[in-house]
Amino acid sequence: MLLILFFLLVLFILWELYKRYFPVVGIRCEDALKVNLMDIEVIDVRDYNISYKDVIEKSINIPVAYLDRYCYEIPDKKVHIVASSRLDKNVAIRILRRKGFQVTGYTVSDSHKMTRKLALK
């Protein structure tokens, strides 16, 4: 009995690690200049403290922690994710896919150059 509980605990831990750290299959990192803002809605899942300093115009800012609750604010379009880390990107894509959104790509904005290019387009 103890062995079964241990196995289930290990399985649960592995599943949680998979959801956070393994990339989502089929979603590519796209250059910010190639995003067509007419067909795709840009969702900024960075924290408010980061996104207000580096604003991306024509994007919806919903941090990852609030994405599950406020996804109804996102129009029914294809979405492009802008995240501050790969972990945030993986979690956001999985949440949006579970809610029925079609995620076309992502940008990890470690550098300020990528988000400024997206804002200028």
C-alpha positions in Angstrom: 0.0 0.0 0.0 2.8 2.4 0.9 4.5 1.6 -2.4 1.4 2.5 -4.4 1.1 5.9 -2.5 4.7 6.6 -3.2 4.3 5.8 -6.9 1.2 8.1 -7.1 3.1 10.9 -5.4 6.0 10.6 -7.8 3.6 10.4 -10.8 1.8 13.6 -9.6 5.1 15.5 -9.1 6.3 14.4 -12.6 3.0 15.6 -14.1 3.2 19.0 -12.5 6.8 19.4 -13.7 5.8 18.4 -17.2 3.0 21.0 -17.3 5.3 23.8 -16.2 8.7 23.1 -17.8 8.2 21.1 -21.0 7.4 23.2 -24.1 4.0 22.9 -25.7 4.2 20.9 -28.9 3.3 22.7 -32.1 3.7 26.3 -30.9 6.7 28.1 -32.3 8.6 31.1 -31.2 8.0 33.8 -33.8 9.8 37.0 -34.5 7.9 39.9 -33.2 8.0 41.6 -36.6 6.2 38.7 -38.3 3.0 39.0 -36.1 0.0 40.1 -38.2 -2.0 42.3 -35.7 -5.1 42.3 -37.9 -5.7 38.5 -37.6 -4.0 37.8 -34.3 -4.7 39.2 -30.8 -1.5 39.8 -28.8 -1.8 38.7 -25.1 0.8 40.1 -22.8 1.1 37.6 -19.9 3.9 39.4 -18.1 3.4 40.8 -14.6 2.0 44.3 -14.3 5.3 45.5 -12.8 7.1 44.5 -16.0 4.5 45.3 -18.6 3.8 48.9 -17.5 7.5 49.8 -18.0 7.6 48.2 -21.4 4.1 48.7 -22.9 3.1 46.8 -26.0 0.4 48.8 -27.8 -2.7 47.0 -29.1 -2.2 44.1 -26.6 -4.2 42.8 -23.8 -2.3 42.6 -20.5 -3.5 39.7 -18.3 -0.7 38.2 -16.1 -0.5 34.5 -16.0 -1.8 34.3 -12.5 -5.1 36.0 -13.6 -5.4 34.4 -17.0 -7.8 31.6 -16.0 -10.2 34.2 -14.4 -10.0 36.9 -17.0 -9.8 35.0 -20.3 -13.3 36.2 -21.2 -11.7 39.6 -22.0 -9.8 38.1 -24.9 -11.7 38.4 -28.2 -12.4 35.2 -30.1 -9.4 35.4 -32.4 -6.1 33.6 -32.8 -3.7 34.7 -30.1 0.1 35.4 -29.8 1.6 35.2 -26.3 4.2 37.6 -25.0 5.8 36.2 -21.8 8.7 37.1 -19.6 10.0 33.6 -19.2 9.6 30.1 -20.7 7.7 28.9 -17.6 5.1 31.7 -18.0 4.8 30.9 -21.7 4.2 27.2 -21.1 1.6 27.8 -18.4 -0.2 30.5 -20.5 -0.4 28.4 -23.6 -1.8 25.5 -21.7 -4.5 27.6 -20.0 -5.5 29.3 -23.2 -5.7 26.0 -25.1 -7.8 24.5 -22.3 -10.2 27.5 -22.7 -10.5 26.9 -26.5 -8.2 29.6 -27.9 -5.9 28.9 -30.8 -2.4 30.0 -29.9 -0.3 30.7 -33.0 3.0 31.6 -31.4 4.9 33.2 -28.6 7.6 35.7 -27.9 9.7 35.5 -24.8 10.6 39.1 -24.0 13.8 38.8 -22.1 15.2 41.7 -24.0 13.4 45.0 -24.4 14.2 45.1 -28.1 11.6 42.4 -29.1 8.7 44.1 -27.3 9.6 47.5 -28.7 9.6 46.1 -32.3 6.1 44.6 -31.6 4.8 48.0 -30.3 6.1 49.8 -33.4 4.4 47.5 -35.9 
